[in-house]
Amino acid sequence: MADRHSRTDEPDLIQDPGERAVAEARNALRQFDVGMVLLEHWLDSGAKGGRYLRPSDLLTLNRFAIEGVSKYAGVFRNGEVRIDGSKHQPPQPSLVPELVEDFCDYINSKWKDSSATELAAYALWRINWIHPFADGNGRTARIVSYVVLCAKLGLRLPGTITIPEQISADKVPYYVALEAADNAFENERIDVSEVERLLERCLEAQLESAIQVPIAGASREVITNVELLTRVQFLEDTLKTSRSRPISDFIERNPILFTGVFGIVAAVIGSVLTILFSK
């Protein structure tokens, strides 16, 4: 499948491909850090009555993604945009602000009754579908989706290979999943199941990576008991997706996620017991 890439009639601020790549890599790190700050605010406010996704969140995250690369960083597009490699034609620019508001309202209204992966999948697809910015739409969609996922699960997820990184490294399954959701919407259905399955696979890989990286300067065999136990507790916390819903409901809604997390927790506990009883 061809690479999906936004194309407008506006020239880039950086013409040299190498310089642009360096700027985008730098911005990606900054955008992720800002996304994690947003997540912390979301988690902190959750204990005080909740926080809601806002259009300004998307604007802020897009600004950090393309600042210095596009003069339209952090503002909704005011012109047509085309997506090379996709049949989807994004809506007219005049519709973007209202569509983004509707998107945020959808996430907020479905927050209590939808699973974490359902919400994250919808966010990932819908932002790409609206394509609200002149550039950086995919990067903004991926970080918003990840923040939504973490916020719904109630913590910043552990792991050295995050979901946005995995998608960026291999975009073909991502494009296939987006196209499937686009096709369903053309037939007047909202079906992000392919996107959700992609996120579930990436989530399992991220959680798996949480126990595969030893402490700096130490081999896997000499990881301390305290470190292992800390990771067990951290991974167990991912099962607490909602303080108001029973764990049985979470398992029913997220069987793949539960299986992956349970397997990781069991593996870490087994490592702890092996270390303890080998002494």
ABEGO torsion letter per residue (X at the ends): XBBBBBBBABBBABABAAAAAAAAAAAAAAAAAAAAAAAAAAAAAAAAGEBBBBAAAAAAAAAAAABGABAABGBBBABBBBBBGBABBBBBAAAAAAAAAAAAAAAAAAAAABBAAAAAAAAAAAAAAAGABABGAAAAAAAAAAAAAAAAAGBBBBEABBAAAAAAABAAAAAAAAAAAAAAAAAGBBBAAAAAAAAAAAAAAAAAAAAABBBBGBBAAABBAAAAAAAAAAAAAAABABAABBAAAAAAABAAAAAAAAAAAAAAAAAAAAAAAAX
